[in-house]
């Protein structure tokens, strides 16, 4: 089991990074690429990724920052990517929705809903065929679970026992559309996964300890060749779908947003820790300072870094040519 | 001067007018019912007709395309909205393998008049999978009408035509056009598919374009007018059917052709226009045709790369000058049409 304080610390880090970046994004207008913040959903990424080995792999949808950081993705490279710099994790070509850090096992994120559900399935299939013990995790939202590719991928994974953990971060909204308008009231994403014979758990996604415990079970099953596994994590995004703003009172009822703010995953983990760690507030304050400083350093480095050279615009569209033999 | 509307307002008005005239018209798509209302284009329809006829859907583009084909087969006229055209790749199986072929392969016993609107992103680092212009892709398939209106008036007239047609239609709308204004008649009217227009007459060189590139071509033309180069701008309006006459007669008049497009050159709209000219008026050309398109790579995010990637007035002006043997150094630099745009979106 991961140390509860370490889980809390990782969540605080992601919270600080994203809040700093959101403010800068809004105020500077220099990160010129659409961003989807995970503020409020940190427990999902942290709880799951803490159950992984370094060589396990993560593929995500568009809301990717939290999983990237939780899996150990390089922060300065992520920030530089948002600023469109050559030092970015995708060399400024991909932006926030196409993050990647292969060395950290964050294979990639993608903008079109549900795509990475199938890609992660294929990665897991390939690893199993090659005798690897690595496990693949894919994060996606409740919206992506409506795509055909979700059902097709789960079916394939179940047949081939692919070692993939499907993590549905159910934040109850697809942009502004509530889940009740999109999915049957008496169904659940978990029930659909179970229909394929996949072991599935529905967990409070703002309870990092519960998420982590469930993720450990899922990952262990996959590692033992009993995959795939499925987790549905109920959570809530604090900000609007895309960008640094808030849609409270516009797309989502104020009382609903506020009820979720009270269920803050960071605050809950801190409260849980307090009986054994009376200094938790001091620690939180210190982490807050540490991670905001870390983010500011990454921002400064990103700003100082060069943009890609315009004469390299088309480089990288193709690999090496195949010569006649 | 008549009444002016923005591009998005023209679409919103056409939608409401078609829904008033034809109870079979329904608007279908993700978040079409929310406060933003597909950049405003579906908001008026939702306020007027409510959720019964402006239907928010699950994120299921493939099934929704098929569902709308089935609904069209049984008498509805679905207007499907994709606020990012790139998601239409998920709808392509149903739209191409069934929708476009339905009438023909079932022996011409009726069509499935689904209308799909796709919004093309541009700028603000929307990158590889949120800024693709798909009119060339959809234009490849017989059985579809494909249009890419440049003006508010055409956006309205072509949408009304689409919702009265008995053929499936794809309408590509560049997001950068949404705030542009133009004269738009209040009453419902149609702009026929396959009928282009001369957006600006000129004698020296023809620029053939659609959608956003019509505006870029007009800006280039204005710039070059100051240099004594008289540019004609042809707005094809529809990609399929394609108005060969307006293209060829202009090419025959000027003898020099630049084709400007937001989709890639290979196998694209620009290739098709060049082929039409080569087939019909090859001897009219006094110089080889020039294409102004994105380079052969996906759209980058980093803004200096993005600026270099997207074709615009400057590149069109350069291509025109090259054809007439003009002096580039005499021409002042142009800002992109997106200059001053503040994200995010």
Interface residues (C-beta under 8 A of the other chain):
Chain A: X25 X29 X32 X33 X34 X35 X81 X84 X85 X86 X88 X90 X92 X93 X94 X95 X97 X98 X110 X111 X112 X113 X114 X143 X144 X146 X147 X148 X174 X175 X176 X177 X181 X182 X183 X242 X243 X244 X250 X251 X307 X308 X310 X313 X314 X315 X316 X317
Chain B: X30 X31 X33 X34 X35 X36 X56 X57 X58 X59 X60 X61 X62 X63 X86 X87 X89 X90 X124 X125 X126 X127 X128 X129 X130 X295 X296 X297 X298 X300 X301 X302 X303 X304 X305 X306 X308 X309 X342 X343 X344 X345
